[in-house]
Amino acid sequence: MTISKFTFVLAQGKQRIATMRRIRFITVLAGTEQEARSIAGAPALVFVSRCPAQEVAA
């Protein structure tokens, strides 16, 4: 399985990013967006980006 880095913004309700007083990001390594949301455990996540995780040489 390919591992990707998923980045989300923590938001409450239907807020516009421009009106948020404090923008907080959370980044999770997971195989799918659903898995990333489950790992993050935050109820209100807005998807921002996904990119391949870089492999570490052994």
WOBEL-V536665 format. One record per backbone hydrogen bond with DSSP energy under -1.0 kcal/mol. CO is the residue of the C=O (numbers start at 1). NH is the residue of the N-H. Records with the same first field share a line. If there is no record, write none. Layout:
CO=NH  NH
//
This chain:
3=53
4=30
5=51
6=28
7=48  49
8=26
9=46
16=19
17=20
24=10
26=8
28=6
30=4
32=36
33=37
34=38
35=39
36=40
37=41
44=11
46=9
49=7
51=5
//
